[in-house]
Amino acid sequence: MIRFRRCLALLALAGIACETLTDPALPDAATILTPPPVYARWWAMTEACSGLHRDMSAVTWYVATGSLSISDGKDDNLAGYYSPASNRIVLADTANLGGSVIRHEMLHALLGPSVTGHPRDQFLGRCAGTVDCIGGCLTDAGPPPPPDPAAVTVSPSALEITTAIDPPAPSRAIDDGWFTFTILVTNPRATPVIVALPPSGNALPPVTFNWDINFLTVASPPGSFPDPTFGARADDPASATRFAAGETKRMVADYRVGDEEFAVLLPGTYVFTGSFGARDEGGISAKPDTVTVGP
């Protein structure tokens, strides 16, 4: 069974706020946050996918430590929000937030105050899989354009898949232990395609990106991962299944070396296997990555 990441479940309940014209009152528990080193890498990732470039040091960061959700004065139960009035990002307790949530707010900051809402071309196009876009973000992005009439329908096997671990040898000494596992799926054709994903077999949308973690030198999975299989679904079929000629789509999974917090892996050796489409129903899988997670 595909088990969704905890941060996606949190966001499905909490949502992510759009920009406001004036700064809302800060949450009572909010304090200034000095961005940890990994934020620079996450900012660079968001710059790369969006094609936008701004100075991250111009953003003022706040965190409501101990709060699982916050309010921007209009919407409650938010994981975070960007306020363009003073170029600030306010986050709920970051112990419960993964990189894709924070990169969502970074994308708002990169788009700047002149761009409101969640433009489809960025949140479900260029930066899909690098930033989260679910719930209100999906609704706000609006309907997709018509499919390219030149597109042909193909199975997942017509695509090419690779994966990457960054940094390749994770440890607590690098970016406070944060690292990413990225699945990249490419349409190798010189023509656009629409991928026919195998049906899910239930009321849920078909599986798109999914991945397994096999624990080689750890006695049992950490408490955060009772089932080491994770994945995403085609909640927005257009962005998930339409590939332009030569286009690469990606899914970035964030993990941290540790023993308590969100998305934690204990030091040891693991095998990550990334796939696209349900593997037992015609999906494709990449060559497994063996990674040693250092202390």
Summary of the structure (lengths in Angstrom):
residues: 295
radius of gyration: 18.8
end to end distance: 30.6
largest distance: 54.0
contacts: 939
relative contact order: 0.16
helix: 23%
strand: 30%
